[in-house]
Amino acid sequence: MLILSRAVGEFISIGEHITLRILEVNGRQVKLGVEAPSGVKVYREEVYQRILERQGRYAAPESVPNP
């Protein structure tokens, strides 16, 4: 897992076509803006899990090795 520190107004780029912008930080809550091509579906985790459950698929948490 890559952990980044960003301030309000700063960006994080994922590949060439996806950008996350930090819009607001209020205590422990962070508001993000996501810019992605219209063909890229972006979901909150709990919504994505419900979609998978309805499709009869269950997403196992990814195993990420620690270097």
C-alpha positions as CSV (number, residue, x, y, z in Angstrom):
1,M,0.0,0.0,0.0
2,L,1.3,3.4,-0.9
3,I,0.5,6.1,1.7
4,L,0.6,9.7,0.7
5,S,0.1,13.0,2.5
6,R,-1.7,15.7,0.6
7,A,-3.1,19.1,1.5
8,V,-6.4,20.6,0.4
9,G,-6.2,21.5,-3.3
10,E,-3.4,19.0,-4.1
11,F,-3.8,16.1,-6.5
12,I,-2.9,12.4,-6.8
13,S,-2.6,10.9,-10.2
14,I,-3.4,7.3,-11.0
15,G,-2.1,6.4,-14.4
16,E,-2.7,8.9,-17.2
17,H,-6.4,9.3,-16.9
18,I,-7.5,9.3,-13.2
19,T,-6.9,12.1,-10.8
20,L,-7.9,12.4,-7.1
21,R,-8.2,15.9,-5.7
22,I,-8.3,16.7,-2.0
23,L,-11.3,19.0,-1.6
24,E,-11.7,19.3,2.1
25,V,-10.3,18.0,5.4
26,N,-12.6,18.3,8.5
27,G,-11.2,16.3,11.5
28,R,-11.1,12.7,10.5
29,Q,-13.2,13.2,7.3
30,V,-11.6,13.9,3.9
31,K,-13.6,14.9,0.8
32,L,-12.1,13.7,-2.4
33,G,-12.9,14.6,-6.0
34,V,-12.4,11.9,-8.6
35,E,-11.7,12.8,-12.3
36,A,-11.9,9.8,-14.5
37,P,-13.0,8.9,-18.1
38,S,-16.7,8.3,-18.3
39,G,-16.1,4.6,-18.9
40,V,-14.4,4.2,-15.5
41,K,-16.8,3.3,-12.8
42,V,-16.1,4.7,-9.4
43,Y,-17.9,3.4,-6.3
44,R,-17.6,3.8,-2.5
45,E,-16.4,0.5,-1.0
46,E,-19.8,-0.4,0.6
47,V,-21.7,0.2,-2.6
48,Y,-19.2,-1.9,-4.6
49,Q,-19.5,-4.8,-2.1
50,R,-23.4,-4.7,-2.5
51,I,-23.0,-4.8,-6.3
52,L,-20.8,-7.8,-6.0
53,E,-23.1,-9.5,-3.6
54,R,-26.1,-9.0,-5.9
55,Q,-24.0,-10.5,-8.7
56,G,-23.3,-13.6,-6.5
57,R,-19.6,-12.6,-6.3
58,Y,-17.9,-11.7,-3.1
59,A,-14.7,-9.7,-3.1
60,A,-12.1,-11.0,-0.8
61,P,-9.8,-8.4,0.7
62,E,-6.6,-8.1,-1.2
63,S,-3.6,-9.5,0.4
64,V,-0.8,-6.9,0.2
65,P,2.6,-8.0,1.2
66,N,4.6,-5.6,3.4
67,P,8.1,-5.0,2.0
